[in-house]
Amino acid sequence: MADIIAVNVILQSHPRQALTRVVHSHGRISESLRTLEKNIQSNLKQIKQEINRAGRMYDEDPIGFVHRLFGIPYYGRDY
């Protein structure tokens, strides 16, 4: 409640400054959201690349892939 009273006082005494603060704050929030969106898109791209890489590794050597997945030593394609 005190925050609302403080905002009302600022708006009444200095409306131009209050508007500038709101606009500036909005700019920071929107910039942060844009950055967040770019980071999410980049991370999703990396995840898709890793999934494709894992699929290729599995296709090339399924048993070796499972051994690497669980950290079990495996030497070659001798099944």
N, C-alpha and C positions, 0 to 999 in steps of 0.2 A: 504494500500500500504506500509505503514511503517513497518508493521509486516512482509511482504514478504521480504523487504530489510534486516530487522534484521535477519531473518532466513538465507538468503543468506550469510550474513556476518559471522554468526556463523558456517554455513556449510563450508565456505572457510577457516576460521581461526582455527576451532576446529572440524573437521569432526567426530572424534571418540566420543567426548562429545555430539555432536548433535545427532548422531545415538543412543547413550545411552538414551538420553532424550526422543527421539521418541519412542523407545522400551518401556521405563518405562511408558510413557504416555499411550501407547497402552495397556499395561498390566493393568493399572488402569481402563481404559475404559472397557476393556473386563471383568474385575472382577466386575465392577459396573453393566454391562449388565447381567452377570450371577446371581448376587444378585437380580436384578430386576425381572428376569425370575422366580427365586425361589419364590419370594414374590407373584408374580402374580399367580403362580400355587397354592400356599398355600391359597391365598384369594379365588380363584375359587373353591377350595375344600371346604372351609368354606361356601361359598355361596350355593353350591350344597347340603351340609348337612342341611343348614337352610331351603332350599326349600323342601327337603324331610321331615324335621321335621314339617314344616307348612302343608304339604300334609297329614301327619299322624294325625295332630291335626284336620284338616278339616274332615278327614274320621271318626274320633272318635265322633266329636260333631260339625256338620256344623254350627248350629245356634250360639253356643258358640264361635266358631272360628270367625264368622263375628262380633259378639259383641266385642270380644277382639281386632279384627283388627281395629275397629272404636272407641274403648275406651268406649263403652256403658256398664254399669253394667248389669250383667246377672247372675242369681242364679239358677243353675241346668239345667236339661233337660226338664223342663215343658214348652212345646211349647204353 
